[in-house]
Amino acid sequence: MSLGPETPGSYAALVRSLDERGLLSPRWRAVWQELPRHLFIPPRVWRQGPEGCEPVGPDAWWSLVGSDEPVILQVDDGDEDGPGIATSSNSKPSMVARMLGLLDLEPSHRVLEIGTASGHLAALLARYLGDDSHVHSLELDPELARLADKQLARAGHTPRLRQGDGALGCSEAAPFDRIISTCAVRHVPQAWIGQLRPRGVLVLPLHRDFWSGAVVRLVRRPDGTARGTFHGGASYMLMRSQRDPARAHVDSSSARASATGLDPAGLLSLGAALYIGERLPGVSLHHARTDEGVRVWAQGPDGSAATAAAGTVHAYGPRDLWSEIETAHRAYVQEGAPAADEFGLTVSPGGHHVWLHEPHHTITAAR
């Protein structure tokens, strides 16, 4: 199959853009230049459209690969008759560069990647470290694992690939100096913390119901816990074993209207979402931009829900969910409306704790 006219200049422009944005050190820039993205992208791919995943034809393939966009490699876990939901991708290059920079790699480091996908990130790691044996990568999906093996061989790299559940890590090759996940998790698996060396670094996208994702950089502490800070938003597909749970049915007959002075747009900053989401565990939030402004839909696990736009709220179910959101937002404002990089996370066998400014200032659920 022909992929249309090759336009390598677009990839060179992409790398130059990443560098100009401060996302690449000189060494990382050289690595990206040596491993063009197209080596790891199969002919059949998709891009995310407004109504779902859209197949990419030969004429658009090169422009997509040379762009700062994710390239979807698989839909519906490989089911040909599915609804067309993205389940694996070659991630947005600027996001990949940002996460790789957070690893703070040294040549001696041994690295575990969770989610091999097409093998691009594994190749970047291997080229940067200069030793393929220092890179271990796990992929759950057998078709993607075969794709990665093929594409990595094409690029001249042989990192240690394994097919298996990324949540379990890779105990037989542990300990690692660095772990990076290219799939989002709701809860950091304890296996990852346990397989890190003391002072080892874990970089991952963390997902919560109230916010779709944020990058966290954690450092393992001598006591076996891990602690670190948030580094901006990130939209990654969830690890299969941690996908969205089923929610109770919302009874539309329970609708009741009221007014609100809270602009729903005020909930969309990552700082606000981090704070409010931690105060209201299990409450999900989705939004859309309409002619009348931002409209949000919030839903609790018990079937309670609320939709708000243009000063009007419609609530459903047993809880007054919007009132709880307003209360949490007021508390966030009273804290000074902190930005996302002022928040941190501690992971221990006892659970996850989001904190503000200092680890002792834990944000707790509203009582």
N, C-alpha and C positions, 0 to 999 in steps of 0.2 A: 504494500500500500504506500502510495506517495503521500508525503506530509506537506506538499506544497513547497514553494520556494523558501530556502533557508535564509533566515535573517539573523545571523550571529551578532550583528551590530546592536540589535535590541537587547541582547543579554549583556553586552559590554556596557550599554547605557544603564541597564539595571544595576550592575555592580558599581558603576560610577555613582549612581544615585544613592545606593546604600552607604557608600564611603562618604559622600558629601553630607549625609544625614548623621554622621558620627557613629554609625553602627558597625564599622569594620576597622580593626587595627590593620597596620600594614601587612602583618602576616596573614590575617584572615582574608584580606583583599586578594592576596596572591593565591590563596587556596580556592576562593570562589572563582577566580579567573581561570584556574587550571581545571576546574570540574564544572563545565557548563551544565546547566539544568536539564537541557534536552536529552542528555545521555541517560536520564533516569525517568523519562516520561514515555509511557507506551503510546501507540497510535490512538487507541480508543480512550478518550477522556471526556469529562463533563465540566461545565462551570455552573455555579449557582445562579439561577435566575429568580425573578420575583415570585414565580409560582412553583419553583422546584428546580431540579437539576436539568440542564439542557445539554444535549450532545454537542461536542465541538467538531466541526468539519475540518477537512484538510487545510482549507484556506485560512482558517482562524487559529490553527494549532500553534504556529510559530509565534504569533503575536501574543497569545495567552501565555506560552512558556516564557516569553521574554518580559512579561509584565510582573508587577508586584501584586499578584493575585494568587490565591490557592488554585491548584489544578486538581480536580476531583478524579481519583483513580478508580473508585468503586462506588456503586450505589446498592442499597438494599442488601448489604453483606454478600453481594454476588448473585442474588436471586434475580433471574431474568424477568420475572413476572411481578416484581415488587412495585411500590408506588413511586420510586425514584428519589429516595432519601439518601443523601451523601453519607457514606460510612467509612471512607478513607480518602486521604488527599496528600498531595505534595504541598506542604504548607506555604503560606505567604512568605516570600523571602525575607522581608523586613522583620517579620516575627521570628523566623529562624535565626537571623543574624543577631537579634536582640537576646534571644535565649542562649545562643552559643557564647556571646560575650559575657553573660552572667556566670557562666561556668568557671571563668578564670582558669583556663587550662594551662598546665605545664607539661613538657615533653614526657616526663616520667609517669604521668597519670594513667590509670586504668579506668575506663568509662563504660557504663552500661546505658544503652538506649532502650527505652520502652516504646515499641511501635515502629518497626522498621519501614513499613509501607514500601516505597519504591527503592529505598536504599540510599537516597541522596544525602541525608544527614549523616548516616554511618560513614559514607565516603568522605564527606567534609571532615569529620572527626579523625578518620584514619590518616588523611593527607596532612592535617594540621599536626598530629602527634608524631607522624613519621614512622609509625609501626602499626600495621593492621592488627597484630595480636593484642594490642592494648584496647581494642574496641570490641565490645560484646553487644549484640542487639537481639531483641526478642520481638517476634511477630506472631499474633494469634492465628491469623487467617492463612491457611495453607497456600492459596493462590497468590496472595501478596508475598508470602515468603519465597515462593518460587520466582516471582517477578524480581524481587530484590536481589536474589542470588544471581540471576541472569544479568541484571543491569550493572551490578557491582563488578562482575567479571568483565563486562564490556568496558568498564572504566579502569580496569587494572587493579582492583582492590579486593582483598579477601578477609574482611573482618570476621569475627566469630559469630555466625548467625545461628539462631535457634528458633524453632517454632514452639510456641507455648504461651501460657497465660502470663501476661506481663505483670499482673498483680502479685504474682509469686516471686518476681525477680529472678535472679539466676544464682542460687546459693552455691552451686558447684564451682563457680568462678569468683565468688566473693572472697575478700572485700574489695570494694571499688572506691576510688578517690572521688569520682563524680558519677551522678546518675541524672539523666535527662529524659523526660517523658514527652512524647509528641501526641499523647491523647490526654484529655482532661479527666480528672477524677473528682468525685465528691468528697472522698476521704482518702488521705494519703495512706497507702498500705504500709503496715508496720514492717513488712518484709523489706521494703526499700530502705527504711531507716536502719534496720538491723544489718543490712548488707553494705552500709557505708562505713568507711574508716572514721575514727574520731576526727572531727573538723572537716570531714568530707562534705561536699556540696551537692544538693539536690535542687534541680530547676524543673518546674512543672506548671502546667495550667490547672488551676483549681476552679471547680465549678460549684455554684450554689444555686438554689432555687430562685432567689431574688435577683441574682446577677449571673450573666451567662459565662463569665470566666475572667480570671486575672492570673498573671504570672506571679509565682512565689519563688523566692530563692531561700532555701533552708540550709542551715549548717548543723551537722550532727554535733551534739554536745557530749562531754564525757559521761553524763548520767544516762545516755541512751535516748534522750529526747532530741528533737530538732526544732530550731527556732530561726526565724528570718522575717523579711519584709516583703511587701507587695511591690511589684514593678510594672504597673499598668495593666490595661485590659488585654484579654486574649480570647479568641473564639476558636475553640478546638472541639472536635467530636469526642463524646464521652467514651471512656473505656466500656466495652460491651457489658461487663459484669456490673457496671454502676450506672446504667442508663436510667432515664426518668422513670420513677415509680408510678404505678397507677393511682389515680386520685378519685375521690368520691364524686358522684354525680351532683351537679349543681341544679337545684330546684328553681327553675325560672319563675314559678308561681309565687315564690317568696320575695320577689323584687320590691324594693322600697326606695324611693328617691329622696335625695337631700342635696343641700348646697355645700360647697367646700371653698375655702379660701386658699387651699394648697394647689399650686399649679403642678400638674403631673410631671411636667418637664423637670421639676426640682428633684425628682426621684432618680433621674437617669445618670447623674455623675457617678463615677465608680466609688468615690468616697462616700456619698450618701447611700448607695446600694450596699456597700460593705457594712456600714453601720446598721442600717435598718434591717437588712437581711439577717444579721446576727441577733438582733433584738426579736425578730419574728421568724424563728426557725420553721422550716417546712412551708413557708408562704412563697409562692412563685409570683413573678412579675413579668409581663410581656407588654410591649408598647408598639404603637404605630403612629406615624405622623400624618395628620389629616389637614384638611382645609381650615378646621377650627382649632388647630394646634395639636399637641401631643395627647393621645388617648392611651390609657393604661388599663390592663386587666390583671387583677391580683386574685389569687385563689389559694385557699388553705387546704390541707389534707382531708378535712372533714366535710367538704362541700360548700363551705362558706366562700363567698367571692365578692368582688366589687369592681366596677368599671367606672372610670372618671375621665371627664373631658369638659373643657370650657365652663368650669365652675359647678358642674352637676355630677352627682354620684348616684349610681344605682347599686344597691347592696343586695346580697342574696345569702340565704342560709342562716345558721344560728349565731354566728359571730358578727359583730360590727367591725368588719375587717378594715374598712377605710379609716375609722376612728383610731384603730390601733396603729395604722401607718402614719396618720397625722401626729399621734403622740410620739412615735419613734423619730419622726422627722424633726419635731420640735427639740427633742433631746439632742439630735445631731447638730442642729443649729446652735444650741446652747454650748456645745463643745467647741464651737468656732468653725463649723462646717469644714472639717479637716479634709485635705486631699488624700487620695488613695495611698500615696507613698508615706503617709504618716501612720499607716496601719501595719500590724505585723501578725504573725501566726506562730503558735507553739503547738507541736504535735508530740503527744506522749501516748503510752498505752491506755491512758484514761480518756483520751479524746483529743479534739481540736479546739483551740482557744484563740479567737481573734482578739487582738489588743490594740490600743491606741497610744501612741507615743512610747510607752514603756510596757514591758511584759506584765508588770503587776496591774496595769490598768486594763483589765479584761472587760470586754463588752459582754454583758449577760442578757439573757432573754428577759423580756418584760414579765413581771409577775402580775 
